[in-house]
Amino acid sequence: LRWRPVEADTPLHRMHWFWHPHDEASLKTVPELMESYESSVGHGAQWMLGVAPDDRGLLPDADVRRLHELGAAIRARYGPQANLAVHAVDADANTMRAFDNDRDTFWSAPEGSHAATLELRLPAPVTIDRALTMEWLVEGQQIQHYRIEAMINGRWTTLAEHQTIGHKKIDIFPAVTASRFRLNILSTAGTARIREFQVFTQQKTSAAAP
């Protein structure tokens, strides 16, 4: 039940790790880097993004610009201001801890339970295409099977279904419009505790020229 993070290593440039002169054309685009972020950090991994110093002993200016662009894209897509769950209605104090943008608090399922649901109700329908879920790992990784669902035409519809969540899980699915969503925890080894359950409206990341 220990959580053992993996490390995902990838270079900032295509095809190589080390510095080469006049090599700006090989820089990965922001959409490429975002895809790498979502498939590594978004699957609970630590992301080792390789950036090499140039012959001055400094990071190349083009690399620094791309890193700033990447940071801005991550904040725009997954920053606190983008989290629609913070606008939840009809949520008690325990439930609100999963929506509040505070990773130091957590929602807890009933003690001793091995299945639970965490429902998010919004004041009006929104269109989302991704959810971010973080498990509280102090007592180990508990969740073994879960679904993310939306209430559509009076019935719960599955948007994503997977096994573990771990430190951070980003689930991406076809855009759907609804006002009720839930994390349906189908099986756990112990009591489930969720640091954050966030949903985000569909956004585009523009490609930055190398």
N, C-alpha and C positions, 0 to 999 in steps of 0.2 A: 504493500500500500504506500510505499514511498513514491514521491514524485521525482523522477530522474529526467531533467531537461536534456534535450538534444541540442547540438550546435549545428547550424546551417551556415556554411561558408560560401561566399560568392564574391567575385571581384566587381569593382565599380565599372571596369572596362570589359568589353567583350573579348573573350579568348585568352586573356592573359592577366597576371597579377601585378607585375612590376611596372615601374615607370618607363615610358618610351618617349623620346622627343617628338613633338608635332603629332600627337596621337589623339587629338580631341575627337576625331571622327569615330573612335571606338567606344566613346562613353555610352553607357546604357541610357536610354531615354527614361523620363520619369514614369511613364506607364509600365515599362519593363521592370523598373525597380519596385514599383507599387505591387506588381504581380508577384515578384519575389518576396516582398514583405508579407503580403497576405498569405502566401503559401508556406512561409516559414514561421515568422512571429505569429501569424494567424492560425498556426497549428501547434502552438505552444513551445516553439523553439527559440533559442537565442540566435540572433542574426549577426553573423560576423561579416561585415561589409568591408572588403579589402580595398584600402586606399594607400598608395605608396608615395613617399616623398620624391621630389625631383632632384636634379643635380645641384640645387641650391640648398637642399636639406629642408625644403618647405613643401607643403601640399600644393600641387598645381592649381592655378587660379580657376581653370575650367572645372576641375574636380570639386573645388570649394563651392562654386556657383551651383553645380548639380546637386550637391548635398543640401544646400539651402533650399533649392527647389523641391527636393524630395521631402524635407522636413515640413515645408509649407503644405505640400499635398497631403501628407499624413495628418497634419493638424486639421486641414479643411475637411477631410473625409471622416476622421475618427476623433476629433477633438471634442471637449465637453460641450461646446456650443452646437455641435451637430447631433448630439444624442437626444433623440425624440422621447426616450423613456422618462426623462427628467420631468416631463409634463404629465405624468400619470395622474389619474383621478381615481377616487375610491380605493386608495391603497393604504393599508394600515402601516404602522411604524416599521414592523419587521419587513414587510414587502418593499417599502420605499427604500430600504437600505441597498437593494439591488439596482435601483434606478438613479441614485443620487450623485453619480460621478465621483463618489468617494471610495477609493479602493481599500481604505482601511476599515470599512464596515462591511457587513455581509448579512444576507437573508439566510435564515436557517429553516430547513424542513423540520417537521416534528421529530423530536428525539427518538432514535431507535427505528425510524422508518426506512424503507428500502425503495420507496417510490414517492413522488410528490409532483405538484404542479405549481408554477410561479406565473401568475397571470398579470399582464400589462393591459390596462384600459386607458385609452387616450380620449380627450374630449371631442375629437372629430377624426374622420378617416384620414389616413396618410398613406402615401405610397413609399414602400421600402423595398430594398433588394439585398439587404445584408443585416446580420445581427452579430454582436460581439458579446461573448460570454466568458466570465472569469470565475474559476472555482477557488474557494478558500482552501489552501493546501497545508495549513499548519498541522492538521491531523491526517495528512495523506490524501491521495487522489481517490475519491469515492465513486464518482459517476461512471457507470458502465454502459449505459444506453439512454439516449435522449432524442427527443424531437423538438423542433421549433415549428409552431403551428399558428395559423391565423383563422379567425372566425369569418367565414365567407358564406353568404347565403344561409346563415343559421346553423352552420356545421363547422367543426374544426377541420382545417385542411393542412396537411403536412407540407412545410416549406423546405425543411432539411431534416435528415435523420442520420445520426452517427453514434459512435461509441463514446470515447473519452472527450473531456473538455480540457482539463489541466489548467495551466497558468492562463492561457488566453486562446480562445477559439473564435475565428471569424468564419461565419457561414454565409456564403453568397448564393443567391437563388434568383429565379425570375421575379421581376418586380410584381408586387401585389399591393392592392389598396384595401385597407381595413382599419378598424379602430380598436380591435382586440387581438392581442397576440399572447402566446404563452410558451414558456419553456416547460415541456412535458418530460419529466425525469422518470424514465420507465424502470430503471434498475440501478441500484447503488450497492456498494459494499458496506457502507455505513451511512450515517446521516449526511445528506447533501447540504452544502453551504455554498452560496453563490455571492461572490464579491460584487459583480456587475452583470446585469443583463440589459444590453443597450440595442436599440434599433436605429437604423439610419436610412434617410431618404436617398433615392437614386442620384448619384453624382457622376460627372465625367472628369477624367484627369487629362488635361491637354498635354500633348507631346512637346517636350522641350527640344529644340534643335541642338545637336551636338556642338 
